[in-house]
Amino acid sequence: MTALSDVIAAPKDRVHRARSLHWVLALLLGLAALASLEVGATDVSLSALLLKLVQGQELSHIEQIVLYDIRLPRLAMGIVVGSALAVSGATMQGLFRNPLADPGIVGVGAGAGLGAILSIVLGAVLPASILAVAGNHLTSLAAFLGGWGSTLILYRVSTRHGRTSVATMLLAGIALGSLAGAVSGILVYMADDQQLRDLTFWGMGSLAGASWTKVFAAAPLILLSVGTALYLGRGLNGLALGEATAAHIGIDVQKMKSITILAVAGATGAAVAVSGGIGFIGIVVPHVLRLASGPDHRTLLLNSALLGATLLILADVIARVIIAPAELPIGIVTAVLGAPVFLWILLKRRGLVEL
């Protein structure tokens, strides 16, 4: 029979393990960052550049472009996008008390996709003044506005008398996603060959278009949203016991729902806008971490940010080198890696696999 001291110590051991995991994941993120800066389609490597700098040599113009204008902004975008998707997934799963929930459940993905398709197919008919202001960022801007717009509609539909129903939000999200998919299908049917190529590439996700302009545009909103989500751990732990119980222990359930939805919409909307559709990060990362260190959101959210950034950076490295000098869309890599892991997790939970 298990001793009472073991039962009492178990939660403490789990918290200690989760906090220790912070440092392990931070180290893995650092190694992934070095790998991202080291390899690419060109022969320029980080080790060679650092050696030249140590020896007092100046970097060539090409080397400066590769390091400062291509790989560093791409690394920065991978960190913020991966963190945004993973933290949003963990937050949504906590809010809905459903391990299958992901960031797209609040309509961000469907709205962002529709906004991007609208900009690609119908962007040429927009007034010249709008095109001049948006420039090359029209698709990103349209995707962000589409994601936020769909989230606000979904929130308005699911909120009645000052109370937001997560069940209604789930059902309304399915309906809104279907509607956005239908409109997107009509626009795809209208698209020409070049537009279809652009739509396909955007839908699969990529960090290839990373630039400091995009990073500085998306990072503030993502960091604000992710930072806000990191403070929701106690409230999400309370929700795991049910809304009534959470309210009894002093949690403002409605306020927490509103903050959660806005944080997820901000983080995911900005991430999807600059990187396109990237799947499985938001749903697989929280599952893996729950198996490793338990369901406590106070540590799960930070660990999700670290692991999400690490996995996306590693997926980007694979996408760059696997068919170099060409490049795979990163969404393909995350799907190939994430789908088997997710299937393994499901089989393990059902007791059908041992390892």
Buried (B, 14 or more C-beta within 10 A) or exposed (E): EEEEEEEEEEEEEBBEEBBEBBEEBBEBBEEBBBBBBBBBBBEBBBEEBEEBEEEEEEBEEEBEBBBEEBBBBBBBBBBBBBBBBBBBBBBBBBBBBEBEBBBBBBBBBBBBBBBBBBBBBBBEEBEEEEEEEBEEBBBBBBBBBBBBBBBBBBBEBBBEEEEBBBEBBBEBBEEBBEEBEEBBEEBBEEBEEEBBEBBEBBBBBBBBBBBBBBBEBBBEBBBBBBEBBBEBBBBBBBBEEEBEEBBEEEBEBBEBBBBBBBBBBBBBBBBBBBBBBBBBBBBBBBBBBBEBBBBBBBBBBBBBBBBBBBBBBBBBBBBBBEEEEEBBBBBBBBBEBBEEBBEBBBEBEEEEEEE
